[in-house]
């Protein structure tokens, strides 16, 4: 009994030949589309904002935060491919979850009020994106 797993070709991974793959039953998993990802992560962020009773000016940022995070994720996935020397350039949905988890750790009392709270929340997004994605980059 052989059980194997592989990612799509590219970034240091090669195609497998039909002659080799005929020995296996192929099971594939399709990536989520953008609408599904937005719904999943919007629900998580919405739950955190409602649970901790954030002000309305912060709650209105939810969709923008999720869209911007997904845009960064898609850009990173398409441009920062893993190579043999940079094998740590492997990104997945867990990275988006880490960004959202960073948002759920902050309470509304830490933000302040008014436009200052909005600016701090956007700074938190920048910090989380840099923490999750930028910290892996090396020259």
Long-range contacts (C-beta under 8 A, 24 or more apart in sequence): 10-81, 11-81, 11-82, 11-83, 11-89, 12-81, 12-82, 12-83, 12-84, 12-87, 32-93, 34-70, 37-70, 37-93, 37-96, 38-63, 38-66, 38-67, 38-70, 41-66, 41-69, 41-70, 41-96, 41-100, 42-66, 44-100, 44-104, 45-100, 45-103, 45-104, 48-100, 48-103, 48-104, 52-107, 52-108, 53-108, 54-108, 54-111, 55-108, 55-113, 55-117, 57-114, 57-115, 57-117, 57-118, 58-108, 58-111, 58-117, 58-118, 58-121, 61-118, 61-121, 61-122, 65-103, 65-125, 68-125, 69-96, 69-99, 69-100, 69-125, 69-129, 70-96, 72-129, 72-133, 73-133, 76-133, 80-137, 86-138, 88-136, 89-136, 91-133, 95-132, 95-133, 98-128, 98-131, 98-132, 99-125, 99-128, 99-129, 99-132, 102-127, 102-128, 102-131, 102-132, 103-128
